[in-house]
């Protein structure tokens, strides 16, 4: 499994498009422009887990995939 230390601030960010079959580099946090559910795979355990994220604030989470199916949040940016 990938290892992520979420105790330090993010060093980069990237706007992404959710995808049901493509992994992403592990994140430190997720930010969305429009509030909603984001279905994710966590780094250590948990697959296709729904997480509600409010717009405008970084949600600390180490994830390796953000699914398009079921995700209702818009404008997804991952922070690393």
C-alpha positions as CSV (number, residue, x, y, z in Angstrom):
1,X,0.0,0.0,0.0
2,X,1.0,3.6,-0.6
3,X,2.2,5.6,2.4
4,X,1.2,9.2,3.0
5,X,2.2,11.4,6.0
6,X,-0.7,13.9,6.4
7,X,0.9,15.9,9.2
8,X,2.5,18.6,6.9
9,X,0.9,21.1,4.6
10,X,0.2,20.4,1.0
11,X,3.0,21.1,-1.5
12,X,1.1,20.9,-4.7
13,X,-2.4,20.8,-6.0
14,X,-4.2,19.5,-9.1
15,X,-7.7,19.8,-10.5
16,X,-8.9,16.4,-11.5
17,X,-11.7,14.6,-13.2
18,X,-13.2,11.8,-11.2
19,X,-12.7,8.4,-12.8
20,X,-14.0,5.0,-11.9
21,X,-10.9,3.0,-13.1
22,X,-7.9,5.3,-12.7
23,X,-5.8,5.7,-9.5
24,X,-4.3,9.0,-8.6
25,X,-1.2,9.8,-6.6
26,X,-2.0,9.7,-2.9
27,X,-3.5,13.0,-1.6
28,X,-3.2,15.0,1.7
29,X,-6.6,16.7,1.2
30,X,-9.5,17.3,-1.2
31,X,-11.1,20.6,-2.0
32,X,-14.3,21.0,-4.0
33,X,-16.0,24.1,-5.5
34,X,-19.5,22.7,-5.1
35,X,-20.5,20.7,-2.0
36,X,-21.5,17.1,-2.3
37,X,-20.5,13.4,-2.0
38,X,-17.2,12.2,-3.2
39,X,-16.7,8.4,-3.5
40,X,-13.0,7.5,-2.7
41,X,-10.6,4.7,-2.1
42,X,-8.5,5.5,1.0
43,X,-4.8,4.7,1.1
44,X,-4.9,2.2,3.9
45,X,-8.4,0.7,3.8
46,X,-11.8,1.4,2.4
47,X,-12.9,1.2,-1.2
48,X,-15.6,3.3,-2.9
49,X,-16.4,5.1,0.4
50,X,-18.9,8.1,0.2
51,X,-17.6,11.2,1.9
52,X,-19.5,14.5,2.1
53,X,-17.2,17.5,1.4
54,X,-18.3,21.1,1.9
55,X,-17.3,23.6,-0.7
56,X,-14.3,25.9,0.0
57,X,-12.5,24.0,2.7
58,X,-9.8,21.4,2.4
59,X,-11.0,18.0,3.7
60,X,-8.0,16.1,5.0
61,X,-7.9,12.6,3.4
62,X,-5.3,10.3,2.0
63,X,-7.0,8.7,-1.1
64,X,-5.8,7.0,-4.2
65,X,-9.0,7.1,-6.3
66,X,-11.9,9.4,-6.7
67,X,-14.9,7.8,-8.5
68,X,-17.1,9.5,-11.0
69,X,-20.1,7.2,-10.2
70,X,-22.0,8.6,-7.3
71,X,-19.8,11.6,-6.9
72,X,-22.0,14.8,-6.8
73,X,-19.4,17.3,-5.7
74,X,-18.0,19.6,-8.4
75,X,-14.7,21.3,-9.1
76,X,-12.5,18.7,-7.4
77,X,-9.0,19.7,-6.6
78,X,-6.6,17.3,-4.8
79,X,-3.8,18.6,-2.6
80,X,-0.5,16.7,-2.1
